[in-house]
Amino acid sequence: MTGLELKSSSFSDGDEIPKKYGYKHGNENPPLSINGITSETKSLTLIMDDPDAKAAVGKIWVHWVICNIDPNTTEIPESYSLQNIINGKNDFGELGYGGPAPPDKRHTYIFKLYALDTKLDLQNGVTKDQVENAMEGHILEQAILKGTYAP
């Protein structure tokens, strides 16, 4: 697992995510760029979650789940509208992106991009757990981008 990269033009890995991407502000996804996709990749999956929420709300909070992203995709623009993808349900009970909204203090948000050797046979509204189960045994590479956000 070496070549896959996930970056954002809005923040560097480990830096603060701009306020406009927060759930209570603009609630637009930050722009993401993808590099290093291998020819074996049949689809991409992106999961964004907040492990720091466990202390505040008792679980890792899921903010974004999208599957079956075309492997030729090199960019997920701000306020994306990718075609023919599966939008999973976030922990706000919505499909698509739900921005950072820490209830207590600064949290770290993790964007995880997976290159898969298959398309996932799932439907809109799928949960993160269902996606992770479906990806088992199909992950070719993974890339991570972290950002922080404070209330």
PESUL-V913944 format. One record per backbone hydrogen bond with DSSP energy under -1.0 kcal/mol. NH is the residue of the N-H (numbers start at 1). CO is the residue of the C=O. E is the energy in kcal/mol with one decimal. If there is no record, write none. Layout:
nh=NH co=CO e=E
nh=NH co=CO e=E
This chain:
nh=5 co=35 e=-2.9
nh=7 co=33 e=-2.3
nh=14 co=146 e=-3.4
nh=15 co=12 e=-2.6
nh=17 co=148 e=-3.5
nh=21 co=18 e=-2.0
nh=22 co=19 e=-2.6
nh=23 co=100 e=-2.3
nh=25 co=22 e=-1.2
nh=27 co=22 e=-1.9
nh=28 co=20 e=-1.1
nh=32 co=76 e=-2.7
nh=33 co=7 e=-3.0
nh=34 co=74 e=-2.6
nh=35 co=5 e=-2.0
nh=41 co=38 e=-1.4
nh=42 co=116 e=-3.0
nh=43 co=116 e=-1.2
nh=44 co=69 e=-1.8
nh=45 co=114 e=-2.1
nh=46 co=66 e=-2.9
nh=47 co=112 e=-2.4
nh=48 co=64 e=-2.7
nh=49 co=110 e=-2.0
nh=50 co=61 e=-2.3
nh=53 co=50 e=-1.3
nh=54 co=51 e=-1.4
nh=57 co=53 e=-3.7
nh=58 co=54 e=-1.5
nh=61 co=50 e=-1.7
nh=63 co=48 e=-2.8
nh=64 co=48 e=-1.6
nh=66 co=46 e=-2.4
nh=67 co=86 e=-2.5
nh=69 co=44 e=-2.6
nh=73 co=70 e=-2.1
nh=76 co=32 e=-2.9
nh=86 co=67 e=-2.4
nh=88 co=65 e=-3.6
nh=89 co=126 e=-2.7
nh=90 co=94 e=-3.2
nh=91 co=62 e=-3.0
nh=93 co=90 e=-1.8
nh=96 co=88 e=-1.6
nh=98 co=63 e=-2.0
nh=107 co=149 e=-2.5
nh=109 co=147 e=-3.9
nh=110 co=49 e=-2.7
nh=111 co=145 e=-3.3
nh=112 co=47 e=-3.4
nh=113 co=143 e=-3.0
nh=114 co=45 e=-3.0
nh=115 co=141 e=-2.7
nh=116 co=43 e=-2.9
nh=117 co=138 e=-2.1
nh=122 co=120 e=-1.6
nh=125 co=87 e=-3.0
nh=126 co=123 e=-1.3
nh=131 co=127 e=-2.2
nh=132 co=128 e=-2.9
nh=133 co=129 e=-2.4
nh=134 co=130 e=-2.2
nh=135 co=131 e=-2.1
nh=138 co=135 e=-2.9
nh=140 co=115 e=-3.5
nh=141 co=115 e=-1.2
nh=143 co=113 e=-2.4
nh=145 co=111 e=-2.3
nh=147 co=109 e=-2.3
nh=148 co=15 e=-2.2
nh=149 co=107 e=-2.0
